[in-house]
């Protein structure tokens, strides 16, 4: 019958829509280079709470880990020394850190470029003059910029911590190319970056034991800050806005109850009107 045909067509359309949605969901799932890649487990970072701020001491230690270890190969071209003021360095300390680098500036009165000490508005120096030089110095693989690396990698700070502490000998039967190192947390398992963090590779000024895990935790916290510098401000604003939001919700609920009370409580009755009489 006609109604049966319409029902079949509707069922086929619903099935096609469900199949298409399932395919789109499957295709949108992130794919990894190999099934042997380990997924980083979730770590209890102190700043993961709804109203938890970044650990300023850890951010400070992480900056010095980056400066003394990571900056030899990695750049942070979007981070300036002024971004560190009031977070992990005082203004005087940030100026002293910036003054340690030489920045090309100019031209001067004679039209020549010159070198000057860095200042707060200068960005972190690049260890290589260009990408090709970075590739040539690292076996053909240019080290990535770390300015927003936490936001750019699946797993964020969890991935970075496991990557920095996950170096090991390859398992039996697993071949790693020349100049590569085995790390199960890196997609494909073979990474061009050698293990950079070891126990007591640097000495912390505050006396914190510089174990490998502590170094990885601190530098991951610092890179979390550089990737999301508004982290603490966003949560601070939320603390100010949330109480007022609750007050506005309560007022809106009361106003709704007051305005619509008479609409919800009214009673509509229909009465038959007596027939009209016509006089002749």
N, C-alpha and C positions, 0 to 999 in steps of 0.2 A: 504494500500500500504506500501511499504518498508519505504518510507520517513515519513509516518504517524506514523509507529511503532517507528522509531528512535526519532521522536519528543516527543512521549509519554514517552519513556524511559528517555529522557533528562529532561522532566518536573518532573517525579517521583524522579530522582536523585537530582534535585535542591530542591524539597520539602523536601526530607530526610535530605539534608545538612542544610537547614534552620531550620528544627525541631531540629537537633542535636546541632546547634549553640545556638538556644534559650534555650535548656535544659542545656547546659554548662553554659550559662550566668546566668540562674536561680540558678543553683547549686553553682555558685561562689559568689552569693550575701550573705553577712554576716547574720547569723541567730542569733536572740536574745532569751534569755531564756523564755521570756513571752511577751505577747502583752501589758502588763501593764507597761513595762519599758519605762520611758521617755527618749527621745533622747535629748542630750544636745544641746542647741541652740548656734549658732556661736557668739562669743563675740569679741568686737573690741580691740584686744590686740595691744599694741603700737608697737610690733615687727613683726606684720604680713605683713607689707609693703615689697615690693621688696627690698628696700634699707634701711629698718629700723632696728636698732640694739636693743638688749635687754636693758631694763631699768636697769642700774647698781645699782641705789638706791633700786629698787624693788628686784633685785637679792640679795642684801645685807640684806635687811629686811627679805626676804624669807629664807635665811640661818639661821638667828636667830630664826625664827619660827620653822624651822625643828629641830634646836638644842634644843630648850626649850620645844617643844611639840611632834613632830613626832619621834624624836630619841629615845624616851622611849620605842617604840615598833618596829619601822622600821629600817632596816639597809640600808646602801649605800656602799656595799663592793667594788664597782668599782671606787669610788671617793676618791682621796687623797687630803690632805690639800694643796699640791702644785698647784692643779687645781684652787684654789680660788685666788691665787696671781694675782694681776693685773686685776681682774674681780670684786670682791666684797670686797676683803681684801688686805691690803698692805702686804708686805713680813713679816714685824715685827708682824702685827696682826695675820697672818696665823701661824707663829711660836708660838705665845702665845696661840692660839687656840689648836694647836697640843700638846703643852706641858701640857695641862690640862688632857690628857688621859695617861694611863699607858699601855705600850705595852710589851708583853712577847718577850724576845730576848735571844740570846745565841746559843750554850753553851759558858760559860766563860772558864777560864784556868783550872778550876776544873771539867768541864763537866756538870755544873749545869745551868739550865735556870734561868733567872733573869728578873725583871721588870725594865723598864726605861721609862722616859718621852717621849712622842711622838715627832716626827719631821716631816718636810714637806713631806717626802716621804712616810709616813705612811698613811694608808687608814682609813676611818671613822670606829669607833669601832662598833661591832655588839652587840646589847643589850642582846642577848641570846647566850649561848655557842654552841647550835646546833638547828636543826629544831624541834626536838622532844620537847626540852625545850620551844621553841616558841609556839608550839601547846598547850602544857600543861598550859601555862600561859594565853592563849587567847581562851579558850573554844574549843580547837580542831582545830582552824584555824590559820595557821602560817601567820603573817603579811608579805606581799610581800616586796621584796627589791625595793627601790625607785630610784635606780641609773638611770634607763632608763624607768621609769614608764610612762612618757608622750608619748614616742614612742611606748610603748607596749599596750596602751589602745586605743580603738576606740573613737575618739573624742579628744584625746590629752589633752591639757590644759583646753579646754572647759569642758570636762568630769570631770576632777579633781575639777574644781571650783564648778560645780553644785553638785558633790558628797559631797564636804565638807560643802556646805551651804544648802543641800536639805533634811536634817533630819526633820521628822514630825511625827505626830501620824498617825497610820495606819487608812485607811478609814473604814467605817462600813462594817462588814463582812469579813474583811481581817485579817487573823490570822497570827501572827508572833511568831515563836518558842521562847522558853526560852533562854535568853542570846543573842538574836538577836534584831536588831533595824531596823525600817522601813525607807527605803530611795528609793524613786521611780526611782532614776537614776542608782541604782545598779541592775545588771541583777538578776531577781527574786524578787527584792524588799526587801529582808531580808539580812542584813549585820551584821557580827560579830563585826565590829569596832564601838564603841560608838562615839557619836558626840564629836569631839576633839577641835573645835574652837568656842570660845564665845567672845563676846565683852569685850575688855580690859583684856583678859586673860594674855597678856604680855604687856610690855611698850616699845615702840620704842625709840631708842636713839635719833632719829632726830625729835621727837615730832609729827610724823604722828599719827592721831587717829587710834587706834588699834581696829577697828570694825571687825566683823566677815567676812564681804565681803573683807575688806582690807587684813586681814590675809590670806584668801584663795587665793586672787589674787597674793600676794607676794610669797607665798610658791609654787604656780603653776608656777610663773615666774622662781623661782629658780630651780624647777624640769625640766622646759624647758631647762634651761642652762645645767644642768647635763646630760640631754638626748641628747643634741646636742651642745657640747662645741665648735664646729667649726662654729656655727651659724653666729657670727659677722665676722669671718675671711672669710667665704664663700662669704658673701655679699660684703666685702671690696675688695676681689679679683675680684668679678664680676664688681665692679665699675672701676677697673683698666683695665680689659680685654675688656669690652664692647666697649669703644671708638675705640680701635685698631681693634676690630672685624668689626665695621662699616667702618673703613678706608679700611680694606682688602676687604670687600664686594664691596665697591665703586671701588676699583682698579680692582677687578675681573670683575665687570660689564663693566668697560671701556675696559679692555683687550679683553673681549669677543666681544664687539662691534667692536674693531679695527681688531681683527684677522679674524672674520667671515664676515666682511663687504663685502669683494670681493666675498665670496661664496654666500651670499644672494642677491647680486646685479648683479651677472653675468647672462647672457642670452645665452641659448643654442639653436642653430638653426640647423636644419637638411636640407641639400640641396641634391637634387638628382644629382648624378654624371651622366654626359652624357655617353651614351653607348660607349664602346670601339670599335674602328674600327679595323677590321682585314683585312689586305691586302694579297691578294694571289699573 
